[in-house]
Amino acid sequence: MAASGRLDVMLYGLGAIGAFYAFILSRAEQVRLTVVARSNYDIVKNKGFIIASENHGDHTVIPYRVVKTATDARSTFDYVVCTHKAIHQESVPEQLAPAVDSKKTTIVIIQNGVGNEEPFRQAFPGASILSCVTWVGARQVEPGIIAHTRSEDMQIGLFPNHSVEQGLERERLNQFASLLTQGKTVFQIVPNIQVQRWEKVVWNAAWNSLTTLTMLDTHSWLESSPGAMPLTRKLMHEVIDVANKCDVPLERSLADRMIGKILDMHAIGSSMQVDAKNEKPMEVEIILGYPVRKAKELGLETPILETIYTILTGMNQKFIKGVV
């Protein structure tokens, strides 16, 4: 942090979720915000972006800098906030390296999936990592225009680095939390963020995958046949079993709670389903691939999870090749 108290923050990935948290961080007076944008770069560079939020009202956000790559920023940052879609996670740290000074930079990961932190820890062994699970309803209506519903929650915690003094790690966590507080968003600091990460993967592994493979909404899928509900429950149980083998304590009753929660909601699709409809790369590896690989490593049988992962991997090849 600069002597003036200013915090230089770079946000990497200005999609709907990235734009929402760019807006939240921009409300903190000491933040000087740089955003890395791709498809909406020209519009955001020239005009900023607009967020229409049911919770926060309508705002135009003008970042301090808008760049296409981390290299273009020509600086290192106090916080690097990763909100990009987790498609090629292993290649991202190299792209971010010019913006990272391991002595001062804290990496903040706001993404779906599990295992997200590992490539960053390998690339930046001296850096602190904050891991976040977000439940925000937002979409980019058109480049530079974001619509945000009332859905807004986040859990945040440390991905502990035993080479960094514990007090310093806690200070970095609390400082970032203070920025979220100034941004007036909803969040909780949790002691073991991996619990929340795996809980959301149980949710995503079921609803994202099954709505995408069937092209049905959640309710239509569950009502589609007598076997739909039991299959969904078995899929969730397989992911829960992998989490427990990874020393992340989840109860099997979580599956029934998540099914109950989805039935209490209006019928929904999923972000993965939207990506498939638009033939865009899907977050298959970080949601399904990591649990499948962990299961094999730990000697667990996960036949439903592995089958769904294999089919979605095949689908995804077409979408990935289309953007190469």
N, C-alpha and C positions, 0 to 999 in steps of 0.2 A: 504494500500500500504506500502511495506517495505521502510525503511528509505533510502535505496539505489535507490529508484525510480522504483524498479522492481514491476511488477504486476503479481500476480499468477492468472491464468485463467484456469478454468476447462470447457471443452466442453463435453457435455453429449449427445451421440448419433452420431456415426461416419458413417452415411450413406452418400449418395452423397452430400446432402446439408450441412450436418455437416462437411464433409471433405473439402468442398469448403471454409467454413468460418474458419475452422481450418487453412487452408492454408493462408487465408487473415490475420488472427490474428498472425500467426507465423512470418509474415513479420515485425511486430512491435518489435523493438529492446528490449524494456523493458518487453515484455511478456515472462513469463515462462509458457509454455502450457502443461497442462495435458489433455489427452483425455480418455473418457470412451468408450470402444469399446466392441462389442459382437461378431457377426459372423466373423468379420475380425480381431479379437484380435491377433491371433497368427502371422499373416503376418505383421500387423502394429507394433506389439511389436518387431519383429525381424528385419524388414527392413524399417519401416515407410510406407508411402503411396505415390503413384504417382498421380499427377493431370496433365492432358493434357487439356489445356484451349485455346480456340480460341482467348481469350482476353489477357491472361497473359503468354502464352507459356507453356512449359513442366517443371515441378518441382517435386523433391522428398522432402517430408516433414518428418522430424524426430522430433516428439514431445519430450518434456523433459521427460514425463512419459506417459506410456500407461497402463491403469488399466481396470479391468472388472467391478468394482463397485466403487461408490463414497467412500465407506468405505475403500477400498483398498488404496485410496490416502493418508489416514492418515494425512489429513491437511484440513484447511479451506482456502477459496479463496476470492480474491477481486471481481472476476466476475465468476458466474456460468452460462454458456451459454447452453440453452436447445434447441437442434436441433433434438431430438428424434421424432419419429412418435407419434402423440397424440392419442394413443389408450386407455390406462388406465391412463388418466391424473391425476385422483384423488389419485393414489397410488404413483406417482413420488416424491412429496415433501418428503415423509418419506424416500425414497431411497437416496435422496440428502442431507438429514439433516446433516449427518456427515461432509459435505463439506461446510456448511453454518454457518457463524457467523453473526447474524442479525445486529450487530453493524457496520460491515464493508462490508458484502457481498451484491453485487447487482446481482439480478437474471435477465438474459437476455433471452427472449423467442422469438425464431425464428421458428415459426410453422404456419401451416394452421389453420383456424378455429376462432371461437369467444368464449369468456368465458374462454380462456386458462389461464388467469392470476389468476382466483379466487381461485383455490386450493393452489396456492403459497402464496397468500395474507393471506389466513386462516392459513396456516402452519407457515409462517414467517411474522407476522404482523409488525415487526420493519424494514424489509428489503425494499430497493428500488427495483422496477421492471421496466425494460425497455422492451417494447413490439415492435416487429418488424414484418413487412410484407415483404416477399422476393419474387422476381420474377427472379429466377435463373434456368437456364436450365442445369441440371447435372444428370448424372446417374453413377452408379457403374458397370462398364463393367465386372469386376470380383473382388473378394475381394482384396482391397488395390489399385485398379486402377480406377480413376475417370475421366470421360470425361465431359468437360464443354463446352457448346456452347457459342455463343455471348450474349445470354440472361442473363442480369445482372442488377438488380436494387433492392433497398430496401428502405422502409420507416421505420423510427424509432421514438419512442416517449415514454414519461413517462406514466406509469399506476400509477397515483398520489397516494402517501401515505401521508395523512394529519398529520400523527404522526412524520414525518421526516421533518426537516427544508427545506423549498423550495430551498434555495440556495445550500444546500448539494445535493439534488436530481438533480438539474441542473448541478452541478459540475460532478456528476457521469455519467450523460448522455453525457456531453461534452467530458469527458475523454474517454468513450467508443467510441464515434464518432471519436476521434483523432486516435484510434487504427485502425478503418476502413479506415481512410484517409491514414495512413501509409501503410495499406495493399493494397491501390490503387484500392478499389472497389467503385462502384457507390451507393450512398445513399442520402437521404434527411431527415433532422429532421423536423417532422411535429407537429403542436400544439395539435391535437386530433387524436391520432393513431387509435382510434376506428372507425373513418370514413374509413380509409384504410382497417382495419380488416374486416368490414362489406362489403365493396366493393368487396374484394376478396372472401368473402363467397358467395356473389351473383353470382360471376363467378364460383366458385367451386361447389356450390349447383346445378347449371345447368349442366355445362360441365362434371364434374366428375361423377355425378349421371347418366346422360342420356347416356353418352358413355359407362358406366359400365353396365347399365341395358340392353342396346341394343347390346353391343359389336360392335358398329359402331364408326367410327371417327366422328368428329364434323360436317363436311360438309355432309357426307352420312346421318347422323341423320336428319339434317335440310331439306334435300331433300327427305327424306323417305316417306313423306305423306303430304297432305295439312294441317294436324293438328299439325305437328311437330313444326313449327315456333311459332304459337300461344300458344301452350302448354309451350314452353320454355320461352316465354315472360311472361306468367301468373305465372310460377314458380318463375322467377326473381322478379316480382312485389310482390309476397307474402313475399319473404325474405326482400325486400326493406321496405315493410309495417311494418314488425317486427322491423327492425332497427330504423325506425322513432318512433315507440312506445317506444323504449329503449332510446330515446333522442339522437339518432345518425342521423344527418340530411343527408338523401340521396334522390335524385330526382328520380322520376319514369322513367325519360328519360335515366337513367343509363342503363336500360335493352336494349334499342335500340342501345346505344353506344357500349355495350358489344357484342351484336349480330353482329353489323357492324365490330367490331374489329376482331371477330373470322372469319368472311367471308373474311376479308382482309389478313388473315394468310393462310398458307398452312393447309390442313386438319390434325388434330391432335387427338390423343386419350387422355388419362389422366393417372395420377399416380394411381388413384383409379382403373381404368380399368386394369392397369398392375398388381396391387395387386390381383385383382379378378382372372385374368388369372393364376397367380402363386399361388392362394389359400392362400394368406397372409392376415392378418387382415387389414381392411380398416378403414380410419378415418371418420367413419359414425357419431359418436356422436358429435364430435367437429365441423363438418361442417353442419350437418343436425339436430342432436338431440337437441343441445342447442337452435337454433332458434325455433324448434317445442315446446320445453318446455316453452320458453319465450312467444310464441304466446298464449299458453293455459293460462299461468299466467296472461297475459294482456287482455284476452278475445277476441283474434283475431281468425278468421277463416282462416286456411291455408290448404285447402283440398288436393291440389296437393303436396305441401311440405310434409304434414303428410303421404300421401300415399307412396311417394317415400322413405321417411325415414323408414316406416314400412317394406317395401319390402327389402330394403338394410340391415336393421337390421337382418332380417331373413337370408339373404345370408351370412351375416358376422358371424353368430353363428358357422357355419361350420368351417370357417377359424380361428376363435378365439380358438375353441376347439382343433383345430389341432396343436396349439403351446403351449397349457397348459401342 
